[in-house]
Amino acid sequence: MAVFEKYYVYTILSLRDFDLYTGITNNLKTRIEEHMRGIVSSTKIRIPFKLIHYEYFINLEDARKREMYLKSARGKAELKDSLKRTLASKTYMPYRISR
């Protein structure tokens, strides 16, 4: 039986500044935990996060191309459009905003 590598292209939402971060990993659970613990230097000042999107690949080159696309202006706009209800609903917020 053939064993395939796993690659995930993922997008997390910063609950601090509500910006998106897209990355690639071969262990999604561990990588998200690293983001949450502040181990990833590029995102440590933006904790906490919520995983809002991921895609699974068995080919690293395909995964890298998808990651680069989602990081481009056009790809980010497409992703935001496809997640517009998620982003508008505020159901990802772990706290209540009092007025």
Secondary structure, DSSP 8 states (H G I E B T S, - for coil): ------EEEEEEEETTT--EEEEEES-HHHHHHHHHHT-STTTGGG--EEEEEEEEES-HHHHHHHHHHHHSHHHHHHHHHHTHHHHHH-TT-SS----
